[in-house]
Amino acid sequence: MRVPKLSLVQRGVATVEDVDTAIAYGPGVRWARLGPFLNLHASGGSGGITHVLRHLGAAQREWARDLGTYPETEDYIESMARGVETKLQAHDFLEMIRQRDQLLIELLEAKRKLSKIP
């Protein structure tokens, strides 16, 4: 996930806030529950992960080529830092971390109570 998200921001396709929101309210919610691979398996229906990888294999290779790599130049690093600073302007970072940690504890406690989830 590191290269795709950094590439999207670096190329101006999305902002730091766009990527964080997409993950936090999209796959991140499901990943917290089952992880990326079990979710990928679930998305394949009765064919599971095998179906997904075979069905999307060519497209995924093209997407990977399109994302490419990102230059870790000083301008790039400063651009990423500005994006994060912009997102955090209206927020108390330490309170955000405290709430994140509390949510993680609650998610882990809820998951432990549901014995059918690995």
N, C-alpha and C positions, 0 to 999 in steps of 0.2 A: 504494500500500500504506500510506502514512502515515496517511491519514484513517481507513480501516477499523480498523487496529490500535489507534489512539489512541481511537477511538470505542468499541470493544469494552471496553477497559480503563476508560475514563471512565464508562461505563454499568454497570460491574460484571458484564458478561457473562463476562469473562475477566480473569486477572491478567497482569501483565507477564511473569511466568514462563510462564504458559500460552501466550501469544502467541509468545514467543521459542522455546519448545519445539516448538510446532506448525510454525513456519516452518523452524527448524533441522533438524527430522527429517522434514519433509514436503516442500513445494514447494522449499524452499531447497536441498535436496540436488540436486533435478533442475535447478533454475535455475542452479546452479553449473556444471552440465554443458552445458546448451543455451541457457539464458536463458528468460524467461517466455513469449515469443511462440512459439518453436519447440516448447516443451512444450505450449502451448495447441494448436498445430497438430497435434502428435502425439496429443493426447487426442481429436481429432475423427475418428480412424480414417481411412478412405479419403476422407472429405469434408473432412478437415483443419480449419483454423481457420474456414473459411466455415461448415461444419456446426455447429461449437461455437457461434459467435456467433449464427447463426440459431436454433439449437435453444434456447439459454439466454438469448437477448436479453431477453425479457420478464421472466424471473426475475432477471437481473442488474440490470435497471432497478429492480425492486422491492427487491432487496438494497441497492442504492445509496441509495434513498430511506430505507430502514430505518436504515442506518448514519448518515445525516445528516452533520452537522458536529459539531465539538466546540468548546466555549468555551475560549479560551486565557486563562483567568483565573489569578490567582495560586494559588488553591486547586487548580485543575486541574494547574498546573505542579508544585506541591508534591506532589500525589497521584502523579503520574508518577514524580517523583524518589524518593519513598518506595518505590514498587514496584520500581524498579531497585535501590535500596539493600538492600531485603529480599532480592532475588535474589542479590546479591553478598556477603551476609554471610559465607557459608562459603567464599568463593573469593578467591584472590589475583588481583586485576584485571590487574596487569601481566603475570603469568604466563599468564593467559587470553588476553591480546592477543598475547603471543609465540607461544602455541600456535596461535591463529587464523591469524596471519600465516604460520606454518610450513605449516599445512594448505592455505592458499591457494596457496602456492608449489608444494606437492606436487600439488595439483589442476591448476594451470596446466601444470606439467611433464607430468603424465599426459595431459592433454587435447592438448597439442602433439604427443605421440607417436601419437595416434589421428587419422590424416589425414581420416577420414570425418566428423569432427565440426567444424562451422564455428566 
